[in-house]
Amino acid sequence: MARSLWQPGQAPSPPEPQHDHTVRALFIHHTANGDSYDPKDVPEIVRSIYRDHRTRRGWDDIGYHFLVDRYGVIYEGRLSGVDQAVTGAHTQGFNHETVGVAAIGTFPAGAHVPPAVLEAIARLAAWQLGAYGVDPRTRVELTSTNSESRFPAGTRHPFNAISGHRDACFTECPGVTLYALLPQIIEHTADLLRGATPSRTGLPIGSLSTPGPAARG
């Protein structure tokens, strides 16, 4: 769903986003809100996350580049993050050259992760990483910019190209159950990319609930 369809009408416009030159990895999150929502509830959930990030935390915009609801619908998050490499505010110390994707819900031990969530994340990862030639099965070295992460500022650390928030920061996010499914997401992303020629403009934001297997340009 396009940002224009959920952003509060009275909200001040975010400043011009900071840009990176590339995307090298993708971090998976969960939003830690309830799971028993209906499709009509999701825009307000996204708005509440936006308000929390901007008002309570004092950030310039919503921190995530994308959010995925339990029905597999993808929501545009951070301004200009759809077709550009934009610095996020999702993984402290590792916001540069990465994409933040948040599954709307909570996924502790024993929780159910809807297959639609896994499918949407894999398709989104194939689109974002594939556009920059990143193999989702590889590891990439990222440099910490904040000592409040798991790694002191300046430390270079290898991450899976698709990692969980907890890999970089002191958190349980994206929850025990979703985190355990990351290998499955990685393999499905790799399958989707085989034979595809992704483009950053190939996934139409107006129909993000049904993106192609990997945007083909």
Secondary structure as GFF3:
##gff-version 3
##sequence-region A 1 217
A	DSSP	three_ten_helix	3	5	.	.	.	ID=ss1
A	DSSP	beta_strand	25	30	.	.	.	ID=ss2
A	DSSP	three_ten_helix	39	41	.	.	.	ID=ss3
A	DSSP	alpha_helix	42	51	.	.	.	ID=ss4
A	DSSP	pi_helix	52	56	.	.	.	ID=ss5
A	DSSP	beta_strand	66	68	.	.	.	ID=ss6
A	DSSP	beta_strand	74	76	.	.	.	ID=ss7
A	DSSP	beta_strand	98	103	.	.	.	ID=ss8
A	DSSP	alpha_helix	115	130	.	.	.	ID=ss9
A	DSSP	beta_strand	139	143	.	.	.	ID=ss10
A	DSSP	beta_strand	156	160	.	.	.	ID=ss11
A	DSSP	beta_strand	162	164	.	.	.	ID=ss12
A	DSSP	three_ten_helix	165	167	.	.	.	ID=ss13
A	DSSP	alpha_helix	176	180	.	.	.	ID=ss14
A	DSSP	alpha_helix	182	193	.	.	.	ID=ss15
A	DSSP	three_ten_helix	205	207	.	.	.	ID=ss16
###
